[in-house]
Amino acid sequence: MAGAGEPPSEAAGPGAGAGAPAAGADVPLRAPRAPVPAAPATSAPGTPAPPNRGRIVAALMLCMALAALDSTIIATAVPQIVGDLGGFAVFSWLFSGYLLAVTVSLPVYGKLSDTFGRKPILITGVIVFLAGSLLCASAWDMGSLIAFRILQGLGGGALQGTVHTIAADLYPMKERPRIQAKLSTVWATSAVAGPGLGGLLAAYTDWRWIFLVNLPVGVLALWLVVRHFRESLPARARDRRPRVDWPGALAVFACGGLLLTALVQGGVAWPWLSVPSLLLFAGSAVCGAATVVIERRAAEPIIPGWVWRRRTISAVNLALGAVGLLMVAPTVFLPTYAQAVLGLGPIAAGFVLSAMTLSWPVSSALSSHVYNRIGIRACAMTGVGAAALILLAFPLLPYPGAAWQPALIMLALGAALGIFQLPLIIGVQSSVGFEERGTATASILFCRQVGQCVGAALFGAVANATLNARLADAPADIRPGLPDDLDSVSHALARAGALTDRAADYLRRAVDVAVEHVYIGAAVAAALAFLILLLFAPRRFPVHGEAASATAVQNTRGKGREG
């Protein structure tokens, strides 16, 4: 992925090719003028033979489709599920339970993939996910469905982290935008197609087919992985006896589960200052302290200290955590705005949001042309700086406006975030060797997921506080009977004739102001990510010896073909 204008890399010192951190003098990422030895059968540890790479990419895209589609396909079928199983008061755990399981399992799977290799972890993830899908389809009540969704999430955590790690193993640094753009396209397609497919299955068949459709996709992906993916572990990884920090894994699960439950359910299932919230936050703090103690003593910690000691990785983790905050504004609040303020139906509101998912993969695919000229940090700062300005444009939209206006903003936002996120992920993956890449990749995804959970809680509080203030100031003649939170307002506006024209217009304006405040908060989060990169990210991202040598070989091959 390197080219003209890329920051210099660090040349590998003795033993760097076996996975040790690179050290020595800076060298450019362009191919050296001196002759380079012929490439081995695999350009880096863990890379399969070139003839199989296309089939492995197909398997990765299918695995990613399982995780991506499952996040969106269930949303439109909730009424049918609740009508069949009941449990309306707890149905939100169909989403929260899955999210919690994915998030807390990411660091564990990242470390396990570095310890045992990518293939067994990916196979385990697919099997667990498919088992969860089959059990979800056979659920007999809401409690069992939620439990099986959590099992699905445990498989989804393995899929998300391991797929991104294998993608980095498969391709040399210069070519990684292509595979990452393909994976982004899977997410974009799922975001557009998922709700519609879920609605069709629920309306014309049975909601259980939403989970059963995962089976043929997963079986095909599993067959491709087993049949074609052959990884060669580094010598040190083959020779050593694997040791798993199970106490650390349990501590990470407990700390993450308690904290995310407090963030997801606080202000929704119970007030923020209630006993359940305080107990959950206190429990997460105690488990967090225990995690630190356990991990410092462990020989092979689940979350190694170097994840936070290395400036490159820690800065990217914090920046992507801030962007996780930012992402809540369009994904959670834009559909509410489109339906409550613009008067669009659910499908049309989904298309307004999907504009972002259309431009994101295109921008990601083209990002290498930017950071090869100005560097990874400058490219990411340009993207997130542009995102902050785009988010600040949202409050300038006219009321009530037209659907194309927020759609245009989302199109621009996707383009900005595409040139922000992908270079940082590739920069981190290229700064570590094979034996650390799974852990580093999982830490990025984990911080982004935690940022989204914090953002949902924070911006939910901002929106409801704004809405409550507006409702408190409502004219006396329309104040009686007005709803008192964002969800209730959306439901009231969706019921034709439930409100007078004046009351409905006042509520629409209140929702408009509440969402504007959320977008301003998202712009602040983008500015925070910008400052993190400016103050903490290195000007020149270091490149591990494996990535540098593989890129040099790739460039030399290209020159040979051109000659």
ABEGO torsion letter per residue (X at the ends): XBBBGBBBBBBBBBGAAAGBBBBEBBBBABBBABBBBBBBABABBGBBBAAAAAAAAAAAAAAAAAAAAAAAAAAAAAAAAAAAAEGAAAAAAAAAAAAAAAAAAAAAAAAAAAAAEAAAAAAAAAAAAAAAAAAAAABABAAAAAAAAAAAAAAAAAAAAAAAAAAAAABBAAAAAAAAAAAAAAAAAAAAAAAAAAAAAAAABBAAAAAAAAAAAAAAAAAAAAAABBBBBBAAAAABBBBBBAAAAAAAAAAAAAAAAAAAABGAABBAABAAAAAAAAAAAAAAAAAAAAAAABABBABBAAAAABAAAAAAAAAAAAAAAAAAAAAAAAAAAAAAAAGBBAAAAAAAAAAAAAAAAAAAAAAAAAAAAAEAAAAAAAAAAAAAAAAAAAAABBOAEBAAAAAAAAAAAAAAAAAAAAAAAAAAAAABBAAAAAAAAAAAAAAAAAAAAAAAAAAAAAAAAAAAAAAAABBAAAABGBBABAAAAAAAAABBGABBAAAAAAAAAAAAAAAAAAAAAAAAAAAAAAAAAAAABBABBBBBAAAAAAAAAAAAAAAAAAX
